[in-house]
């Protein structure tokens, strides 16, 4: 790869160059984006004004070069804003939001460009295009219509204002969640109150207090601290305080400086207005134009059917938990802040292991070696550590190489939680695969998690849930890195339907439950020994522990999302909370306190692109479970009855028909090409232990 960096601004590198993250400063962001937006505008205007008959070369390719550099610079700015957020970086990023929103809206409303695409689709050059290029043209025409290009007059101006306002409000929502999380802490002076919490968590809390110049233990709402405390702290009052702080983040019930009530109201009103301007009944109907699902009614029916199937199992889960908590823990009045604690005690008793015991086996280096081994066996590629500038000392870069040693792309990993880093786990695509003539720009993707960092000079330990998360995100990364699609407009993240994009990620989770895989992921932190089969069997037996309750919880989130977006108008915050209460009365068995403000930190819906799309997780889980079932059906057994899940022919077919094709064809066709039939829900029910429910 080219490593030339232009003097003065590292964001202005050529499209095939390595980005020097270490050199990027907040002062670089605005000048770079202004220059690149100007270049892209000029290219688009020139392509739209071209009087020649439109072709792929003089229309699509003519605007791809500057667009590629602009997309990349904005992706880098967004990535840095998410992982190393500082006041200066936030200010620079926010200053560019109106510029980028206005540019995106301008492109979508460009009547001349739209006309040229329509002429291309109607002319002889269209028929000569490859199926992938025809799909890109078709999707572009759809996206033009959904971007308001056919609007005129005041409606057109209203749409442009709406798009810019949505971008700004979503960013503010995200900032409020980040700040509310970062600015809350609890200093514990009495070590006895920490009884039950794993030693590495309390050690990290001690170091956090010392870093603040304080004595004691600093507890925070970051997941590596919050979750273990909720699962293991014997002090019920401590669990209550942590739960209340977490459940009221960014709301009127917490630190009101970060209250997201106004942001939620604004976004719902703006989304309803956007749908109305484009001629749709509601925002959900608009969003489903680009999904596998046909309409909101189909999604609601799917979710309610799943809830009905899960409810009997969930009721048994809750009855068992309440009986156990009353008899064994002295908790006859089980409260929300007791659920994780009581569940962990019940699971320990029933399956005779603890999460902390399991974590000792999942040392980070061993897990990564095992993950890379799975990727090699599945896809025939190797991940090799390489030197490249990174945004933080925690980050590392890997070169993805094929059997002949050719670099197919690069994968960055940033695995640890820290202040100034957005919570959760995700994959960013900095650059998609693109070929133009003899030039091939290979893809770059960054995998981000929020695991507990190393403590006491020893390597990080992961929970089994952390391992599942890592495998999940690696599925997203491989979807973009192993693409054979040479056109960015048909890349996985650009063209795969949103409710199918989780298929490759959820598919990878299944390998975390295979003994032949999991034993190669483990090496005890103290003894160096792999996990014994006996412990794995306990882990496997507990796989579907409380799966009914977990399924209902996901359905609750998805129903809430769909219902607040199937309205012709927005909702006041009271109406939002009332809708959530109604959903809980319909499907939930665990009802939080009335001061719980879960929506106020629901970044997936209000800052992460999942508005009217949260159902996608369960929708895609049907696809991923059925896809993995093909591996189960093809897996041979050895003399001891153990199966080898990596049937070579099935691995090749999965790579060829699901991963490598990206978004070059509809997801339903890709799934049927792999499976030989439409998807079935039966594998999901079996994997979740719900098939008899």
N, C-alpha and C positions, 0 to 999 in steps of 0.2 A: 504493500500500500504506500501511496505517496505520503510523505511526512512533512511536506513544505507548509510552513505557517507564515501567512502574510505579516509584515511588520505592523505592529500597532494593535491589531484586533484578531485574536485567535478564532473568533466565530466566523470569520470570512474565509476560512480554508476552502480549497477546492473540494468538490463533492466526494472525490476518491481519497481524501487525506484523512489521517488520524486526528481527531479532535484533541487538542491539548487542554484537557479539563483543568489541570493545575494552573494554567495561565489565565483562565477566564476570570474576569473581575466584573462586578456589577456595572462599572462604567462602560464596559464593552457592549452591553446588551442593546441599549437603545440605538446607538449609532449603527450597529450591524443590522438590526432589524429594519431600520429606516432605509438603509441602502438596499437591502435584499427585497424589501417590499416594492421599492421604486423599480428595481430591475424586473421583478415579476409583473408588475403593472404594465411596464413598457412592452414586455414580451406578449402579454395577453392582448393588449390593444393592437399590437402589430399582427398577431395571428387572426384576430377578429376582423381586421381591416383588409386582410389579404384577398385579392380579387380572383386568385386562381381557384379552380375547383378544389374543395377541401380533401386532403389526404391525411393519413396517419402522420406522415412526416411533417407536413406544413401546418398541422393543427396541434395534435397531441404532443409530439416530440418537440415542437417549437417552444412549448411553454414548460416542458418538464425540467430542463436544466436549471433555470433560476428557481423554479418551484422546489426542486430537490434541496437546494442550498438553503432556501428560506425555511422549509419544513425542518431541516436538520438544526439550524440555529435556534429556532423556537423550541424544538424538542429538548435541546441541551439546556436552554434557559429554564424550561419547566422542570426538567429533571433536577437541576441544581436547586431550584426553589423548593422542591419536595424533600431533598435529602440533606442539604446543608443550609437551611433557611437562616438568614440573618436579616436584621432590619434594612441594611443597605441593599441586599439582594431582593428582598421583598419589594422595596420601593421601586427598584429598577424593573422588576418583573411586572408589577402592577401598572407602572407608567406605560408599558407596552401593550397591555391588554386592550385598550381602546383601538390602538393601531392595528393589532392583529384581528380583532373582532370586525373592525370596519373593513379591512382587506378581505376577510373571508366572506362577509356579506356582499361586498362589491363584486367579487367573483361570481357568487351565486346569483346575483341580479344582473349580470352582464348580458344584455339582450343580444349584442353582436356575437359574443362567443357562443351563446345558446343557439343562435341561428346557424352558425357554422357547424356545430355538432349535429343539428337536425339535417342540414344539407349533406353532411357526411353519411349519416344513417340512411338517407333516402337515395344516395347516389351509387354508382357502380363500384366505387372504391371500397364501400362497406362489404360487399359480397366477397371481395378479394382478401379481406382481413382474416386472420386466424380466429378460431372461436374465442380465444381469450381476449383478443383485441375487440371483437364485436361485443363481448360482454362488458368490457370497460366503457365502450361508447354507450351502450344501453344503460348502464348504471349511472353514467354522467348525465344523461338526459333525465333519468328519474330524479337524481339529486338536484338538478337545476329546478325541476318543478317543485321539489320539496324545499327549495331555498327561496321560493317566491319570485322567480324570474318572470312569471306571467302576471304578476301584480302590477298595477299602474297607480299613478297619482299618490294620494294620501296613504293608501294601503301599502304601497311600496316603501314609502318613507317610514311608516309605522313599523313595518317588518325590520328595517335596518336598525331603528332605534331599539326595538325589542331584542335583537340579537346581541347588540353591544351591552345592553343592560343585563341580560342573562349572564354573560361572561363575567361581568364585574361582581354580580351578586353571588355567583357560585364560588368565585375566588374568595370573597369575604367570608362565606360560610366555612370554607376550608381553613382559612386563617383563624377563625374563631375557635374551631375545634382544636387546632394545633396549640393555640395560645392557652385555651382553657385547660388542656392536658398538661402542658409544660409548666404552667404557673401554679398548679396545685401540688402541695406536698404535705406530709404529716411527719413531724419529728417525734420519734418515740424515745423517751429517756429511760424507761424501765424495760430491760431486756426480757423480763418475764412475759411481757405482753406479746413477744414474738414467738412464743412457744409453738412448735409445730411447723413453722415455716422452714423450708430447706436451708441448709447452712450457706450454700452459695448465694442465695437470695439475700439473706441477712448480711453476709459479708459485703455484697454490693451496696446494700443500704447503708452500711457503716462507712464505706468509702464515699458514698454520695454526701453523707452528712459532713465528713471531714473536708470534702471539696468545697463545701459552703462555709467552712470554718466553725462548724458546730460539733458538739458532742452528742452521741446517740446514734439513732438509725433513721434515715430519711426514706420514707415510703412515698412512692409516686403512683400515678395512674398509667404509666407506661406498662404494656402488657407483660414484660418479663418480671415485673415486680407485682403488678396488680393480680394477675391470675393465680400465681402460686400462693399469694397471701389469702385470696378468697378460697382456695382449695384446702389450705392446710392450717391456717391460723386458728388456734383453739379459742382465742379471745373473741367472743361474739360481738362485743361492742366495737372492736377494731374492724371486724368484717362489715358491720353496719356502716361505720364511718366511711370506709373505702367504697362500699357499694353506693352509698348516697352520693358521694362525690363523683363517682363515675357515671351514675345514672342521671345526674343533673348537669353534666358538662354542657357548656355553651347554651345555657337556658336561663329562664327567669328564676329558676329554683337554685341556681348556682351563682357563680360570679357574674353579675349582670353586665359587666363590661363586655362580655363575649356572648351575650344572649342572641341566639340565631332565630328567634321568633319572627322578626321582621324579614329576615332573609328567606325563610320558608314561605311566608305569605307572598312575598314578591315573586319568588320563582314559580309558585303555582299559578299566580295571576298571569305572569308573563308567558308561561307555557300554554295556558288556556287561550291567551290572545294569539299566540303563534299558530295554534291549531285552527282557530277561527279564521284568521287571515288567509290560511291556505285551504279553507273549505272543508275542514274536518270537524266532526262532532266534538272531539276532545283530543287531548294530547296523546293519550294511549293509542287511539286510532291512527294518529299521525305517525307515531313511533313504529307501530307494527307494519307500516308500509315497507320497512327494511328488515323485517324479521321472518323467520320460518312460520311462526304462528299467524293465523289468518286475521283474527280480530280479538278484541278484549273478551268477548263472550267465550271464545274457545279457551283462552288462558284461564279465565275464572273457573270454567268447568273443569279444566285439568287440575287446578290447585285444589278445588273442593273435593274432587274425586280422590286425590292423594291424601287429603286430610281425613277423609272417611276411612280410607284403608289403614292409616296410621293410628287413628284414635283408639281402637281397642288396646293396642300395644302400649300406647302412651298412658292410658288409664291404669294399666297394670304397673307400668314403670312408677307412676306417681304414688299409687297405693302402697307399693313395696317401700318406696323411699320414706313415706310418712310413717309407716309402721316401724321401720328401722330407726328413724330419727327419734321417735318417741321412746322406743324400748331400749335402745343402745346409747343414745347421745343425750337423753334428757331434754329433747326438743319436741314437746307435744304440739307446739304452735309453730310449725316450720315456716320460716319467712324467706323472702327472696335472697337475703344475704347469707342464708344457711344452705341454699340449694347446692352450690358447688362443693362446700365443705362436707355436707352429709352424703352427697353422691360419691365423693372420693373415698369416704370411710366405708360406704356400702360396697363400692367396687373392690376396695382392699380386702374386705372381709370375704366377699363372695369369690374373688379370684386369687386371693392370697399374694398380691403384689401391690406395690405403690408406684406412682408416677416417678417419684424420686429414684427408686431402685432402677427403673427402666432407663431413666436419663443417664445414669452412670455408664451405660453401654453405648450410648449414641454420642461418641466423641466426634467433633466436627470434621476432622481430617478423614476419619474412617467413613463417615456418612458421605462426604463428597466423593471419595474414591469409589464407594459403592454406587452412588448415583451415576458417576461417569461410566462405570462398568455397565450399568443398565442401558444407558444411552448408546454405548458402543455396540452392545448385543442387539438392541432393537433396530438401530439405524445405521450401524456400520461406520460411525465417525468417532474420533477421539478429541477430547478437550485437553489442550496443552497450555499450561501457564505461560504467559508472555509478558514482556515489559511494555507498559504504555502509561501515559499520564492519567491519573485518576483524581476524583473530586474529594476524596477523603482517605486517610491511611487505612481505614477498614476495607476499602474496596480493592478488588483484584480482577484481572482481566485474563480470559482464556481464549485461545485460538481454536476454532472448530475445524478439524481437518478430516478429509476423506481418506480412503484406503491408500491413495497414492500420495498422501501428504499435502494435497492442495488445500489452501485455506478457503473454507466455505463462508466464514463469517467470524465475528467475535462476540463473546458473551462476557459482560461485566457482572460481578456479584458484589452486593453490599448487604451484609446479613444481620448486622447488630442494631439494636435500638439505641437511640441517643437523643439528647435534647436538640431541637431544631430539625428533627426528621419526622416526616409524616408517618403516622402509624399504619399498620397493615402490611400487606405483601402485594407486589404487583410486578409487571414487566413493562418496560418502556421500549419502544422501537425508535432508535435514533436514525437509522437509515435502512430502507428496504433494498432487497436485491433489484438490480437494474442492469440490463444489457443494452448497449447502443453500439452497433457495429462490433468492433473487436474489443470494446471496453466493457468490463463487468465490474459493477460496484457491488461488493458483497455486503450482506446485512450486518447491522450492529444492534444488539439488544442488551438491555440492562435489567438484571433480576434483583429486586429489592425485597428484603424481609426485615423483621424487627425481633430477632432472637436475643436472648440474654448474652452479653459479651463475655469474653474470658475473664476469669477471676483468679487472683493469686498467682499469676504467672503460668497458669495451666490453660490448655485449650478449652474452647467453649463446649458446653454440653447441651444437647438438644433433647427436647421431649419427643415422644413418638408423634404427637400432633405437629411439632415443628418439622419433623422429617416429612410428614405428609404434605405440609405446606410447601416445603422445598421442592418435592417431586411435582406438586401441582404447578408451581410457577415455572419449573423446568419444561413442562409440557407446552406452556405458552411460548417460551423461548425457542424451543425446537420447531414450533409451528412457523415461526418467521425465519429462523436461521437455516432450516433445511429445505426451504422453498426452492423449487426449480422454475418458478414463474419469473420471467425476465421483465415483466411490466409492473411497476409499483401500484398502478391502479387496480391490479388483481391480487395484490399481496394479501396475506391472511388478515392482518389488522385493518386493511382498507376495504375488503370486499366480502369477507365471511360474515354471514348473518350473526347479529349479536347473540341470539339465543342458541347458536351453535358454536360460538367462539370458545366456550368452556369445555367442549368435548375433549380436545387433546390434553388439557390440564387435569380434568377430573379422571380421565383415563389413566394418567400416570400414577394417581393416588393408589390404584389397586395393587401396584407392585410392592407397596409397603406392607402388604398382608401376605406376601408369598415367602415361605420359609427359605426357598432357594435364593431369594434376593435379600431378605432381611438379615440373614446370618452374616452376609458379606458387608452389611452396613454397620456392624457392631464391633467394638473393642473396648473393654471395660477401662474406665479412667485410671483405676488403681492396679488391677491385675493384668490388663492387656488381653484378657481372654474374651472370646466372642460370647454372645448371648447364648445361654443353654436352651436346648429345645423345650425343656419344661417351662421356662419362663415365656418363650414365644407362644406355646400352646395356651397359657393363661391369657396372654395378650389377645390372641385370636378368639378365645372364648368370650372375651369382653368386648369384641369388636362392635357388637350391636347393643351394648349396654346403653339403655335409655334412648335407643334409636327412634322409638316412637315419639318421645318428647322432642328430640332434636328435629325430626321431620316436621312436627307441628309448628315448631318455632320458625323454621324456614318458610313454611306456608304462611304463617302469620305475617312475616315481613313482606312477602310477595303479594299477598292479598291487600295489605295496607297500601303498598305502592300502587297497585293497579287501581284501587278504588279512589284514591285521592287524585288520580290522573284520568278518571273517566267522568269528569264533570265539565260542563260547558263553561263554568266560571272557576275562579280561584276559590280558596278557602281561608277564612280567618284561622288563626292558630287554635282557637277553641274548637273549631270544626275539624281541624286536623286531628286533635287529640280525641275528639268524640268518635271520629272514624276508626282510630286505632282501638278505642275501647269496644266499639261494635265488632270489630274483627276478632278481638280477644274473646268476647262473649260467644262468638260463633265457633272458633276453632281452638282456642287456647285452653289449657288446664291450669297453667300457672299465671296468676294475675298479679302484676307488680303494684306497688303503692301508687296512689293518685299523684304523688309528686315526681314520679319517674318521668323523665323527658327523653326517652329514647330517640324520637325523631330529630332532636336538635343536634345530634352528633352522627346522624345516619348519612355519612359522606357519600356512600354509594349512590344514594338517590339525588342528593342535592349538590354534589361537587364531583362525582365520579363517573357520570355518563350512564348510570343505571336507572334513571327516572323512567317509569313505565317499562322497566326491563329486568327488575330483580328476579322475576319468575325464571329468567334464563338459567339460573344455577340449577334448578330442579329439572327444567326442560332438557338442558344439555346433559344432566346426569342420567336421564333415560338413554340418551345416545351413547354416553361413555360406558355405562354399565353393559349395554348390549354389545358395544365394540369389544370390550374386554372378554365378554362371554365367548367371542369367536376364538380368542386365545385359549380359554379354558377348554373349549370343545376340541381343540387341536392338540392339547398338551398330552404328550405320551407319559406313561408312568414307568418308573423303574421297578426293580425287584422288590423294593420295600414299600412300594405304593406311592412314592413321592413323584410329583409331576415336574416336568420341565416346561415352564410356561412360555418359553421363547421358541415356538415353532418357527423355523426359518421362513417358510413360505408365507405364514401369516404375518410375520414381521415385515417382509417385503411388501406384501399387499397393503398393510396399514400405512407404511411409508409412502407407497406409490399413489394410493387412492384417497388418503386423508391429509397427510402432512405436506407432501411435496406439491400438491395441486393448489394449495393456498385457497384463494377465493376466485380461481379461474372458472369455476362453475358453481351452481347452487349447492348448498351444503347437503340438501336431501339427496341429490344425485351422487355426491361423493360418498355419503354413507351407504347408499344402496349399491354403489360400485364395490365397496369393501365387503358389505355384509351379504349382498345378494338378495336383499329384501328390505322393506321399510322397517324402522325401529320398533321394538317391542318393550313394554314396561316391565316384563316379567323378570329380567335380569336385575333391574334396580330393586324390585321387591325382594328378590332372593338375597342379594348382597346386603340389604338393609334388615333382613330378618322379619320382613312384613308380609311375606307371601301367603301366610296362613291367616293373616289378620282380616 
